[in-house]
Amino acid sequence: MYGLWKPRVLGAWKVPATGPVIFAVNHSHNIDGPMVMGVAPRPTHFLIKKEAFTGPLGSFLTGIGQLKVDRAAADRTAISQALGVLEAGGVLGIFPEGTRGEGDFASLRAGLAYFAVRSGAPIVPIAVLGSAERPGRLIKALPPLRSRVDVVFGDPFYAGDGSGRRTRRALDEATERIQKQLTSHLENARRLTGR
């Protein structure tokens, strides 16, 4: 990452040094996941769509501990692998919007709330800014080489209400709490970076 772009990493010290953690990352471009993996203070296991696991890239992703997920159905294998990462005290990376979009956390899926409530792991919000589409780049799928990409880590927080409930209502409430925290972090990150 540092060879191709100019990452500016802010707040990485906020990531708990040990124990299970969930990274909730906004997703506006292909580079967001690799950028976080490259600059995070701890190894990260992202849930990545199964379509990315083809050819040599698939072997590479598996080799570095990334998790294949079928987004078309409830993928029990991916769910158990993700929970296994957290049970082992690792870092699970999730794009809570489920796919690339505006990267503004406007429409969250329930997966993040499920993993957070089920595992009890804190969520660290991460805003990747500067990776979105801009005119004038040589390769549309990537930010211009040597351009600055800001990665802003936020304060850890817990999604659950402390009751340990895992009902549909508890997950809906957790999703609302998560959305407020992520939106607030993104606004703060934009103010901080001027983006």
N, C-alpha and C positions, 0 to 999 in steps of 0.2 A: 504493500500500500504506500509506504513512504517513498519507494522508488518511482512510482507512477504518478502519484498526486502529492498534495501537501496537506495531510490530515492535521487538523488542530483539535486536540483532545482536551475537553474541559470536564472536570468533576470526576475523573476516573477513581479518585481516592474514595468516593462515596460507595463504591462496590464493596460489600462485605468480603473480607479476606478469606473466610471459610464458610462452610455450610451451604445449603441449597439456596439458589437465587434464580429468579426468572427475569431475563432481559425482555422488556417490551419495546420493540423498535418500530418507529414509523417506517413506511415502505413506499417510496416514490420512484425508486430506480433499482436496477439489477445490482448495483455496486454496494447497496446498503448492508446486506448481510456480510459479504466478504470484508467490507471496511470495518464493521464492528468486530468480527473475528480477528482482524489484523491488529487492532489497537486496544482491545479489551485487556484488563489486567489479569483475567482468568480465562482458561480454555472454555469455549462456548460450543454447545451442541444445538444447532438450529433444526427446527422442523421445516423441511424443504419439500416442495411439491415433487411427487414421484416422477413427473415428466422431466425433471432436471437430471435424473439418474440414468443417463444414456451414454453408452460408449465409455471412453476414458474418463470423462467427467464424473460419471456414476461411480467408478472405482475410486477416484480421487476423493469424492465427497464421503463415501463410506469409510475410506481409509483415515480421514481426519475426524471421524466420529459424528458426522451429520446424520440426521434421522429422516428417512423417506416417509412421506405421508400422502395418502390418497385423499384428496379434498372432496371427492364425490360422495364419500360415505363415511360413517363413523369407523375410522381405521383403528381397530383394537390393538393391533401390533404396535403402531406408532404411539398410541396412548400409553401402553405399558412400558415401551422403551423410554418415553419422555418422563414418566413417573419414576422409572428406574434411575435416570440421570439425577433427579432431585433426591431420591432416597439415598443415593450414594454421596450426596453432598455436592453435586456438580451444578453447573450453570446451564439452564435451558433457555435458548433464544426463540422468541416467538414474534411474528408479525401479526399483531392482534386484529388487523383489518382483513387478514386472510390472503390478500393479494396486493399487487402494486396498485396505487391509486394516487390521490393527491398527497398522501403522506400526512394527513392532518388528524388522524384518529377519529374521523367523523362517524364511521360505522364499524363498531367492534363486533366480532363474533364471540360466542360464549366460551371458546376454548381456553382463553387466557384465564378467565374467572374459574373455570373448572380446575385447571392445574394449580392455581394459586390457593383456592379453598381446600382442595383435596390434599395438597402437600403441606400447606401452612407456610410455604416459602415466601419471603418478601419479593416484591416486584421492584426492579430498578428501571425507570423509564429512560429511554435513550432516543434522542432526536438526532437524525443525520440530516444535515442541511448543506445544500450546495451540490447535491447529486442529481437534482431534477433536470428535466429537459430544458436546454437553453439553445437558442439558435447559434449557428456558427461552429459547431463542433465537427471534427473529422469523422468520428465514429458515433453514430446516433445513440448507441446503446451504452455509451460511457461518458462520464464527465470529461471535459478537455484535459489532456495530459498536463501535469504540473499545476492544475488548478487547486484552489483550497477547498477542502471538504471538512466541515465542522462536525464533530461527534461530541454531543453534550450528554453526559450522564447525570441523572437526577437523583434526588433523595429516595432511598428505599422506603416502601410502604407496604402495608398488609391489606389485602382485598377483603378478607372475611370480616365479620362483625364480632369475632371472638367466641361465637356460640358453637362453632364446629358444624353447623347445619350445612347440608349439601342438597337441599331441596331446590326445585326449579326457582322458587321465589328468592331463596338465598343467593343463587347464582345470578339472577337478574339484578338483585340489589348490589352484589359485588361488581357486576359489569358496569353499573351506573357509577359506583365509587371509582372504579378503574378509569372510566372515560373522563371523569372530572380531573383526576390526578394527571392523566396523560396529556389532556388538552392544556392544563395549566403549565405543565412542564414544557410543552412545545412553545407556548406563548413566551415563557421566561427565556427559553433557549434562543428564540428569534430576537428578543430584546437584547440579550447578552451578546449575540454574534452580529447583530445588525442585518439579519437576513429575513 
